[in-house]
Amino acid sequence: MEPAAKKPRRSWTREEETRLLQHYFRARNDASLRSDKGIKSKAWTLIISRLGEDGVDADKVSI
């Protein structure tokens, strides 16, 4: 039996990457979304929805 093929990783354009980082840093500066080691899981959900509003197709797996 052959192992299942791995799903190829998502490639990001420079613009998409910039938008992701902008949303991440905004969340990192928000005290309600910040944690000791980064941001809380609800912040990632918010980032994904904001990326969707920007026209970027992303999910938690691709980030």
Rosetta constraint file for C-alpha pairs under 8 A:
AtomPair CA 9 CA 62 HARMONIC 7.17 0.50
AtomPair CA 10 CA 62 HARMONIC 6.02 0.50
AtomPair CA 12 CA 16 HARMONIC 5.98 0.50
AtomPair CA 12 CA 17 HARMONIC 6.08 0.50
AtomPair CA 13 CA 17 HARMONIC 6.18 0.50
AtomPair CA 14 CA 18 HARMONIC 6.15 0.50
AtomPair CA 15 CA 19 HARMONIC 6.26 0.50
AtomPair CA 16 CA 20 HARMONIC 6.19 0.50
AtomPair CA 16 CA 56 HARMONIC 6.71 0.50
AtomPair CA 17 CA 21 HARMONIC 6.25 0.50
AtomPair CA 18 CA 22 HARMONIC 6.12 0.50
AtomPair CA 19 CA 23 HARMONIC 6.23 0.50
AtomPair CA 19 CA 51 HARMONIC 7.30 0.50
AtomPair CA 20 CA 24 HARMONIC 6.09 0.50
AtomPair CA 20 CA 47 HARMONIC 7.41 0.50
AtomPair CA 20 CA 51 HARMONIC 7.03 0.50
AtomPair CA 21 CA 25 HARMONIC 6.07 0.50
AtomPair CA 22 CA 26 HARMONIC 6.21 0.50
AtomPair CA 23 CA 27 HARMONIC 6.22 0.50
AtomPair CA 23 CA 47 HARMONIC 5.94 0.50
AtomPair CA 23 CA 50 HARMONIC 7.66 0.50
AtomPair CA 24 CA 28 HARMONIC 6.07 0.50
AtomPair CA 24 CA 47 HARMONIC 6.90 0.50
AtomPair CA 25 CA 29 HARMONIC 6.17 0.50
AtomPair CA 26 CA 30 HARMONIC 6.48 0.50
AtomPair CA 27 CA 33 HARMONIC 5.82 0.50
AtomPair CA 27 CA 34 HARMONIC 6.74 0.50
AtomPair CA 27 CA 39 HARMONIC 6.91 0.50
AtomPair CA 27 CA 43 HARMONIC 6.31 0.50
AtomPair CA 27 CA 47 HARMONIC 7.94 0.50
AtomPair CA 28 CA 33 HARMONIC 6.60 0.50
AtomPair CA 28 CA 34 HARMONIC 5.15 0.50
AtomPair CA 28 CA 38 HARMONIC 6.71 0.50
AtomPair CA 28 CA 39 HARMONIC 5.92 0.50
AtomPair CA 29 CA 33 HARMONIC 7.95 0.50
AtomPair CA 29 CA 34 HARMONIC 6.90 0.50
AtomPair CA 30 CA 34 HARMONIC 6.09 0.50
AtomPair CA 33 CA 39 HARMONIC 5.72 0.50
AtomPair CA 33 CA 40 HARMONIC 5.53 0.50
AtomPair CA 33 CA 42 HARMONIC 7.25 0.50
AtomPair CA 33 CA 43 HARMONIC 5.62 0.50
AtomPair CA 34 CA 38 HARMONIC 6.14 0.50
AtomPair CA 34 CA 39 HARMONIC 4.48 0.50
AtomPair CA 34 CA 40 HARMONIC 6.03 0.50
AtomPair CA 35 CA 39 HARMONIC 5.01 0.50
AtomPair CA 35 CA 40 HARMONIC 5.89 0.50
AtomPair CA 39 CA 43 HARMONIC 6.17 0.50
AtomPair CA 39 CA 44 HARMONIC 7.52 0.50
AtomPair CA 40 CA 44 HARMONIC 6.99 0.50
AtomPair CA 41 CA 45 HARMONIC 6.63 0.50
AtomPair CA 42 CA 46 HARMONIC 6.30 0.50
AtomPair CA 43 CA 47 HARMONIC 6.09 0.50
AtomPair CA 44 CA 48 HARMONIC 6.13 0.50
AtomPair CA 44 CA 60 HARMONIC 7.44 0.50
AtomPair CA 45 CA 49 HARMONIC 6.33 0.50
AtomPair CA 45 CA 60 HARMONIC 7.79 0.50
AtomPair CA 46 CA 50 HARMONIC 6.18 0.50
AtomPair CA 47 CA 51 HARMONIC 6.07 0.50
AtomPair CA 48 CA 52 HARMONIC 6.21 0.50
AtomPair CA 48 CA 58 HARMONIC 6.33 0.50
AtomPair CA 48 CA 59 HARMONIC 6.25 0.50
AtomPair CA 48 CA 60 HARMONIC 7.33 0.50
AtomPair CA 49 CA 53 HARMONIC 6.37 0.50
AtomPair CA 50 CA 54 HARMONIC 6.35 0.50
AtomPair CA 51 CA 55 HARMONIC 6.37 0.50
AtomPair CA 51 CA 56 HARMONIC 5.17 0.50
AtomPair CA 51 CA 57 HARMONIC 7.21 0.50
AtomPair CA 51 CA 58 HARMONIC 7.07 0.50
AtomPair CA 52 CA 56 HARMONIC 5.12 0.50
AtomPair CA 52 CA 57 HARMONIC 5.95 0.50
AtomPair CA 52 CA 58 HARMONIC 7.05 0.50
AtomPair CA 58 CA 62 HARMONIC 6.13 0.50
AtomPair CA 58 CA 63 HARMONIC 7.07 0.50
AtomPair CA 59 CA 63 HARMONIC 6.49 0.50
